[in-house]
């Protein structure tokens, strides 16, 4: 008897971090039914093993920044990979990887091409940059046979902006790329003590946390200004920023907070975000653009309410007044007021944290997200 060939699937991303953070559980589940390969920018052929990911790896030099020669090289290598391997489905994530993968897969006649939209860079841009980046998203949507969008409000926005048609899009469950692992992200009193001790933060001091890339689009300058105003009302408050400083903002941040710099801490990239979330009292994300804000439901699973900007994507991750508070984007005064409200009413803050955790586990569980994505692949592959 001739054994039927298993369908083959290739994930394409720009970086190791993207694969580890968003695709690990999906890859493990997909391997039960499909031959799986992962393509991203790396020179370390053992990096998947370190993350406990079992899949074939193909390095492709996909850079986040625009570089014509490098991008053409990556496009050619993806095209050759897709022609050689004859994948049944290619699934890309992140804008640059999506543009190159969808174009290469279309040229190579891959029959099923899926891209996950996770937020739009062009939302905060002006002029020709906005036009160019928006057209790139339109091209990705046109080349894909199906577009996954990680929140209902982001889908509504993209349809309203003419980037894609509604019948070509799908949201997995209630949103997010991969859901949240409630075992990994949970309230942890030991981690709370250890992190605070290591950073010199008093055990009972109110601690605000921002975790993500430090750039202007994430609203970290607004958060810094709000914190400076906050300490006039809550003088024992502390601010912890965790993430790489992409735009060299830290000197400016410390200058703004010069009078209270002793109460500000910064750490770079971490592979253990759950420990810093467990140490905090409020999570902050005053962002100007988000596809969903997966970090919000991770913080929620650790029992934290979130104070964040009222923009598409985030409005799916937070129920305003129940699991967190929303404020107008760019309004540091409103951000300050929301933070003061939660810090001066600890009972309300704790209740919001409990509701946030319950909702994260009920509506955004990682197991359910993966199960729904596998069902989507099943429909795509017949």
C-alpha positions as CSV (number, residue, x, y, z in Angstrom):
1,X,0.0,0.0,0.0
2,X,1.3,3.5,-0.9
3,X,1.0,5.9,2.0
4,X,-0.6,9.2,1.1
5,X,1.7,12.2,1.4
6,X,1.0,14.5,4.3
7,X,0.1,18.1,3.4
8,X,3.0,20.5,3.9
9,X,3.0,23.9,5.6
10,X,5.6,26.6,5.8
11,X,5.6,29.5,8.3
12,X,7.5,32.6,7.4
13,X,8.5,35.3,9.9
14,X,11.1,38.0,10.2
15,X,12.7,36.9,13.4
16,X,13.4,34.2,15.9
17,X,11.6,36.2,18.6
18,X,8.4,36.3,16.5
19,X,8.4,32.5,16.0
20,X,9.1,31.8,19.7
21,X,6.5,34.2,21.0
22,X,3.6,33.6,18.6
23,X,4.1,30.4,16.7
24,X,5.5,27.8,19.1
25,X,2.3,26.1,20.1
26,X,0.8,26.4,16.6
27,X,3.8,24.6,15.2
28,X,3.6,21.8,17.7
29,X,0.0,21.2,16.9
30,X,0.4,21.5,13.1
31,X,3.2,18.8,13.2
32,X,0.6,16.2,14.1
33,X,-1.1,16.5,10.7
34,X,1.3,18.3,8.4
35,X,5.0,18.5,7.4
36,X,6.1,21.7,8.8
37,X,9.0,24.1,7.9
38,X,9.8,27.5,9.4
39,X,11.7,30.2,7.5
40,X,13.0,33.3,9.2
41,X,16.1,35.5,9.5
42,X,18.8,33.6,11.5
43,X,22.3,32.3,11.3
44,X,21.8,30.0,14.3
45,X,20.6,26.6,13.0
46,X,20.0,25.4,16.6
47,X,17.8,28.2,17.7
48,X,14.5,26.3,17.4
49,X,15.9,23.5,19.6
50,X,16.6,26.1,22.3
51,X,12.9,27.1,22.2
52,X,11.7,23.5,22.3
53,X,10.3,23.9,18.7
54,X,10.5,20.8,16.5
55,X,10.4,21.8,12.9
56,X,12.6,22.0,9.8
57,X,14.4,25.4,9.6
58,X,15.3,27.3,6.5
59,X,17.2,30.6,7.2
60,X,16.1,33.5,5.0
61,X,17.6,37.0,5.3
62,X,14.4,38.9,6.0
63,X,15.3,42.3,7.5
64,X,12.7,44.6,9.2
65,X,14.1,47.7,7.5
66,X,13.7,48.3,3.8
67,X,16.9,47.3,1.8
68,X,16.3,46.8,-1.9
69,X,19.1,44.3,-2.5
70,X,18.6,42.4,0.7
71,X,14.8,42.2,0.1
72,X,15.3,41.0,-3.5
73,X,17.7,38.3,-2.2
74,X,15.1,37.2,0.4
75,X,12.3,37.2,-2.2
76,X,14.4,35.0,-4.5
77,X,15.3,32.6,-1.8
78,X,11.7,32.3,-0.7
79,X,10.6,31.7,-4.3
80,X,13.2,28.9,-4.7
81,X,12.2,27.4,-1.4
82,X,8.5,27.3,-2.4
83,X,9.2,26.0,-5.9
84,X,11.4,23.2,-4.5
85,X,9.3,22.1,-1.6
86,X,5.9,22.5,-3.2
87,X,4.1,23.5,0.0
88,X,0.4,23.1,0.2
89,X,0.1,26.2,2.4
90,X,2.3,29.2,3.3
91,X,1.5,31.2,6.4
92,X,3.3,34.5,7.1
93,X,3.4,36.9,10.0
94,X,4.7,40.5,10.3
95,X,4.6,43.0,7.5
96,X,8.0,42.5,5.7
97,X,7.8,38.8,6.0
98,X,4.2,38.9,4.7
99,X,5.0,41.0,1.7
100,X,8.0,38.9,0.6
101,X,6.3,35.5,1.4
102,X,3.0,36.3,-0.2
103,X,4.7,37.6,-3.4
104,X,7.1,34.6,-3.6
105,X,4.3,32.1,-2.9
106,X,2.1,33.7,-5.5
107,X,4.9,33.5,-8.1
108,X,5.7,29.9,-7.1
109,X,2.0,29.1,-7.4
110,X,1.5,27.9,-3.8
111,X,-2.2,27.1,-3.8
112,X,-3.0,28.4,-0.3
113,X,-1.4,31.6,1.0
114,X,-2.3,33.0,4.4
115,X,-1.0,36.1,6.1
116,X,-1.7,37.2,9.7
117,X,-2.2,41.0,10.1
118,X,-1.0,42.1,13.5
119,X,-1.1,45.9,13.3
120,X,-0.5,48.6,10.8
121,X,2.7,50.7,10.8
122,X,1.2,53.3,8.4
123,X,-1.5,54.3,10.9
124,X,0.9,56.7,12.6
125,X,2.7,57.8,9.4
126,X,2.0,60.8,7.1
127,X,2.4,61.6,3.4
128,X,4.2,59.2,1.0
129,X,5.3,56.9,3.8
130,X,1.7,56.3,4.9
131,X,0.7,55.8,1.2
132,X,3.5,53.4,0.5
133,X,3.1,51.2,3.6
134,X,-0.7,51.1,3.1
135,X,-0.3,50.0,-0.5
136,X,2.1,47.3,0.8
137,X,-0.7,45.9,3.0
138,X,-3.1,46.1,0.2
139,X,-0.7,44.0,-2.0
140,X,-0.3,41.5,0.8
141,X,-4.1,41.1,1.1
142,X,-4.4,40.8,-2.7
143,X,-1.8,38.1,-3.0
144,X,-3.1,36.1,0.0
145,X,-5.9,33.7,-0.5
146,X,-7.0,34.3,3.0
147,X,-6.1,37.0,5.6
148,X,-6.2,36.4,9.3
149,X,-6.7,39.5,11.4
150,X,-6.0,39.4,15.2
151,X,-8.9,41.4,16.4
152,X,-12.5,42.2,15.2
153,X,-11.9,46.0,15.4
154,X,-8.7,45.7,13.3
155,X,-10.7,43.8,10.7
156,X,-13.4,46.5,10.7
157,X,-10.6,49.2,10.3
158,X,-8.9,47.4,7.4
159,X,-12.1,46.9,5.6
160,X,-13.2,50.5,6.1
161,X,-9.8,51.7,4.8
162,X,-10.2,49.6,1.6
163,X,-7.2,47.4,2.4
164,X,-9.2,44.1,2.0
165,X,-12.7,42.8,1.6
166,X,-14.6,41.4,4.5
167,X,-15.2,38.1,2.9
168,X,-11.4,37.5,2.5
169,X,-10.7,38.0,6.2
170,X,-11.1,35.9,9.3
171,X,-10.6,36.4,13.0
172,X,-9.6,33.3,15.0
173,X,-11.9,33.1,18.0
174,X,-12.2,36.5,19.8
175,X,-8.8,37.7,18.6
176,X,-5.0,37.5,19.3
177,X,-2.5,35.5,17.3
178,X,-1.8,32.7,19.8
179,X,-3.9,33.4,22.9
180,X,-2.4,33.3,26.4
181,X,-0.9,30.4,28.4
182,X,-2.6,30.6,31.8
183,X,0.0,28.3,33.3
184,X,2.9,30.4,32.4
185,X,1.1,33.8,33.1
186,X,-0.4,33.7,36.5
187,X,-0.2,35.6,39.8
188,X,3.2,34.7,41.4
189,X,4.0,36.1,44.9
190,X,7.5,34.6,44.8
191,X,8.4,36.3,41.5
192,X,6.9,39.5,42.8
193,X,9.3,39.5,45.7
194,X,12.3,38.4,43.8
195,X,11.9,41.0,41.0
196,X,11.3,43.8,43.3
197,X,14.2,42.9,45.5
198,X,16.5,42.6,42.5
199,X,15.5,46.1,41.3
200,X,15.4,47.8,44.7
201,X,11.7,48.5,44.5
202,X,9.9,48.4,47.9
203,X,7.6,45.5,48.5
204,X,4.4,47.5,48.8
205,X,5.2,50.4,46.5
206,X,2.7,50.9,43.6
207,X,4.4,49.7,40.5
208,X,3.4,50.6,36.9
209,X,4.8,48.4,34.1
210,X,5.3,48.9,30.4
211,X,6.6,45.9,28.5
212,X,7.4,46.1,24.8
213,X,9.6,47.9,22.4
214,X,10.4,51.4,23.5
215,X,9.3,53.6,20.6
216,X,7.1,56.6,20.1
217,X,4.3,54.6,18.6
218,X,4.0,52.7,21.9
219,X,3.3,56.0,23.7
220,X,6.2,55.6,26.2
221,X,6.8,59.4,26.2
222,X,3.1,59.9,27.2
223,X,3.6,57.4,29.9
224,X,6.7,59.1,31.2
225,X,4.9,62.5,31.3
226,X,1.9,60.9,33.1
227,X,4.2,59.2,35.6
228,X,5.8,62.6,36.4
229,X,2.4,64.0,37.1
230,X,1.3,60.9,39.0
231,X,4.0,61.1,41.7
232,X,2.7,64.4,42.8
233,X,-0.5,62.6,43.8
234,X,1.0,59.2,44.6
235,X,4.6,60.0,45.8
236,X,5.6,56.4,46.4
237,X,4.8,55.1,42.9
238,X,7.4,53.5,40.7
239,X,7.7,52.9,36.9
240,X,9.3,49.9,35.3
241,X,10.0,49.9,31.6
242,X,11.0,46.5,30.1
243,X,12.0,46.2,26.4
244,X,14.6,47.2,23.9
245,X,15.1,50.9,23.3
246,X,14.6,51.0,19.6
247,X,14.7,54.7,19.1
248,X,17.2,55.8,21.8
249,X,14.4,57.3,23.9
250,X,15.7,56.4,27.3
251,X,17.9,59.6,27.7
252,X,14.9,61.7,27.0
253,X,12.7,59.6,29.3
254,X,15.2,60.0,32.1
255,X,15.4,63.7,31.4
256,X,11.6,64.1,31.7
257,X,11.7,62.2,35.0
258,X,14.9,63.9,36.3
259,X,13.2,64.8,39.5
260,X,12.0,61.3,40.2
261,X,14.6,59.2,38.2
262,X,15.3,57.1,41.3
263,X,11.8,55.6,41.0
264,X,12.2,54.6,37.3
265,X,13.8,51.3,36.2
266,X,14.6,50.1,32.7
267,X,15.5,46.6,31.5
268,X,16.1,45.4,28.0
269,X,14.6,42.5,26.1
270,X,13.4,39.6,28.3
271,X,12.3,36.1,27.7
272,X,10.4,36.0,31.0
273,X,7.8,38.8,30.8
274,X,5.6,36.9,33.2
275,X,8.0,37.6,36.1
276,X,7.8,41.4,35.6
277,X,4.0,41.3,35.2
278,X,3.8,39.4,38.5
279,X,5.8,42.1,40.2
280,X,3.6,45.0,39.0
281,X,0.2,46.5,40.1
282,X,-0.9,48.1,36.8
283,X,0.0,47.4,33.2
284,X,0.3,50.4,30.9
285,X,0.0,50.5,27.1
286,X,-0.7,54.0,25.9
287,X,0.0,52.9,22.3
288,X,-1.0,54.8,19.1
289,X,-1.4,51.6,17.1
290,X,-2.0,47.9,17.9
291,X,-3.4,45.0,16.1
292,X,-4.7,43.5,19.3
293,X,-2.3,44.0,22.2
294,X,-1.4,40.4,23.1
295,X,0.7,41.7,26.0
296,X,-2.5,43.0,27.6
297,X,-4.1,39.6,27.9
298,X,-0.8,38.2,29.2
299,X,-0.8,40.9,31.9
300,X,-4.5,40.1,32.5
301,X,-3.7,36.4,33.1
302,X,-1.3,37.5,35.8
303,X,-4.1,39.4,37.5
304,X,-3.2,42.9,36.3
305,X,-5.7,45.5,35.1
306,X,-4.4,47.6,32.2
307,X,-4.6,51.3,31.5
308,X,-4.3,51.8,27.7
309,X,-5.3,54.0,24.8
310,X,-8.7,53.7,23.2
311,X,-7.7,52.5,19.7
312,X,-8.7,49.6,17.5
313,X,-7.2,46.4,18.6
314,X,-6.8,47.4,22.3
315,X,-10.6,47.8,22.6
316,X,-10.9,44.1,22.0
317,X,-8.4,43.2,24.7
318,X,-9.9,45.4,27.4
319,X,-13.5,45.9,28.7
320,X,-13.4,49.5,29.8
321,X,-14.3,49.9,33.4
322,X,-14.2,46.1,34.0
323,X,-10.8,44.7,33.1
324,X,-9.0,48.0,32.8
325,X,-9.4,51.7,31.8
326,X,-9.1,53.3,28.4
327,X,-8.0,56.9,27.6
328,X,-7.8,58.9,24.4
329,X,-4.5,58.2,22.6
330,X,-1.9,60.9,23.2
331,X,-3.7,62.3,26.2
332,X,-1.2,62.1,29.1
333,X,-3.6,64.0,31.4
334,X,-6.3,61.4,30.9
335,X,-3.7,58.7,31.4
336,X,-2.6,60.2,34.7
337,X,-6.2,60.4,35.9
338,X,-6.8,56.8,35.1
339,X,-3.7,55.7,36.9
340,X,-4.5,57.8,40.0
341,X,-8.0,56.4,40.0
342,X,-6.8,52.8,40.2
343,X,-4.0,53.5,42.7
344,X,-6.3,55.4,45.0
345,X,-8.9,52.7,44.9
346,X,-7.1,49.4,45.5
347,X,-10.3,47.4,45.9
348,X,-11.4,48.4,42.5
349,X,-8.0,47.6,41.1
350,X,-7.9,44.1,42.6
351,X,-11.5,43.4,41.3
352,X,-10.5,44.5,37.8
353,X,-7.4,42.3,38.0
354,X,-9.5,39.3,38.9
355,X,-12.0,40.0,36.1
356,X,-9.1,40.5,33.7
357,X,-7.6,37.1,34.5
358,X,-11.0,35.3,34.3
359,X,-11.7,36.8,30.9
360,X,-8.2,36.1,29.6
361,X,-8.5,32.4,30.5
362,X,-12.1,32.1,29.2
363,X,-11.9,34.0,26.0
364,X,-8.2,34.0,24.9
365,X,-6.8,30.6,26.0
366,X,-3.8,29.5,24.1
367,X,-5.2,25.9,23.7
368,X,-8.5,27.3,22.2
369,X,-6.6,29.6,19.8
370,X,-4.4,26.8,18.5
371,X,-7.4,24.5,18.2
372,X,-9.3,27.1,16.1
373,X,-6.2,27.7,13.9
374,X,-5.8,24.0,13.2
375,X,-9.5,23.9,12.3
376,X,-8.9,26.8,9.9
377,X,-6.0,24.9,8.3
378,X,-8.3,21.9,8.0
379,X,-10.9,23.9,6.1
380,X,-8.2,25.5,3.8
381,X,-6.6,22.1,3.0
382,X,-9.9,20.3,2.5
